[in-house]
Amino acid sequence: MKPIIQCTNVTKGFGSKTVLQQLNFELTQGDTAALIGPNGAGKTTLFSIICGYLRQDSGSVSLFGHKPGSSALFGQVAALPQDARFDPAFSIGEQLDFYGRLQGLSSKAARQETLRVLTLVDLAEQVQQKAAALSHGMCKRAAIAQAFIGSPQLILLDEPTAGLDPVNALHIRQLINRLSGDVSFMISSHNIFELEQLCNKVLYLEHGKLQADTTSENEQQLQQYLTLQLEDDNTEVVTAAIGQLPGLLSIRPMQKKELQLCYDPQQNANFDLELLQCLAANGWRYRNLTKGQTLEQKLFNTA
Ligand SMILES: Nc1ncnc2c1ncn2[C@@H]1O[C@H](COP(=O)(O)OP(=O)(O)OP(=O)(O)O)[C@@H](O)[C@H]1O
């Protein structure tokens, strides 16, 4: 499949400080990629390079085969910057119309497009309002709506749900989920739960370097993870019994009444079944057994 974003040996520094070091990654059509990393890891810098706001010192970046910022990308790539702001002098509708006009739409078509994208984020009724009359969450949603104007094939969202209450954040996640597949997304967020639900690819930036892509399938075939939530506070006896099952690689208490198990499916393909049989034979009740590792567990190596 053709790459949408291709970054090769991208390095960027500010003064004597190197912020991004030799980054290599590729996104293909339909990918929804998460960009994760601690504060100051270089996420916004990378976004800015991909958007064409900043230029890398060395290496190459291409979007749909073009340099970031190139006129060939106009309308194909949209971005929500971290601190997107609206001009206080104009209504939200006027400003979104302007973006539509920039994409070549007539005034009438631009207004229709404005109403379409504001409807996506439940703000159609606020089309005449100025930013000062909107709450922080509403402004954020309006800024997200702006990224949906036209028919971009790649949308870059820097912290899209930061500052939104849980209901509005859920609404935005549902919207991204609905559109992903047709549109490729690259999303930066500190909300790992959100990214886990939305993204099929993880780019973890730390000290300006990309760590291994945690979606590696080879790794998953060698090890399988299970999270077991018990009904009762008996993790010690359960741990001792499960420790006898063939194929177990590790067992680790997570929270109270919760264990994370890692096993080798090549050693024991029926591990999960044998686990349930072990629980049943001892009369131990469980609330939930889930397969796989959470993104948090993968990233922070808590297995
Ligand atoms: N224009 C600039 N001039 C000098 N240093 C900068 C500039 N922009 C960013 N930096 C530095 O580059 C590093 C990476 O910043 P960046 O904003 O890309 O990180 P981030 O991962 O987006 O952080 P956060 O999660 O806090 O938003 C930081 O140390 C920051 O101080």
The ligand as a Gaussian input file, in Angstrom:
#p B3LYP/6-31G(d) Opt

LIG

0 1
 N       10.528000      27.123000      19.004000
 C       11.269000      26.475000      19.902000
 N       12.444000      26.992000      20.336000
 C       13.209000      26.345000      21.239000
 N       12.878000      25.155000      21.785000
 C       11.726000      24.604000      21.421000
 C       10.853000      25.227000      20.446000
 N        9.774000      24.431000      20.259000
 C        9.938000      23.359000      21.083000
 N       11.101000      23.462000      21.758000
 C       11.648000      22.473000      22.712000
 O       11.621000      21.211000      22.073000
 C       11.267000      20.175000      23.015000
 C       10.093000      19.406000      22.460000
 O        8.951000      20.250000      22.491000
 P        7.542000      19.789000      21.915000
 O        6.589000      20.914000      22.145000
 O        7.712000      19.279000      20.544000
 O        7.216000      18.561000      22.890000
 P        5.822000      17.804000      23.125000
 O        6.141000      16.342000      23.115000
 O        4.808000      18.285000      22.153000
 O        5.453000      18.261000      24.600000
 P        3.977000      18.416000      25.291000
 O        3.479000      17.014000      25.512000
 O        4.319000      19.092000      26.581000
 O        3.103000      19.226000      24.399000
 C       11.004000      20.863000      24.329000
 O       12.160000      20.764000      25.124000
 C       10.749000      22.319000      23.939000
 O       11.165000      23.190000      24.959000

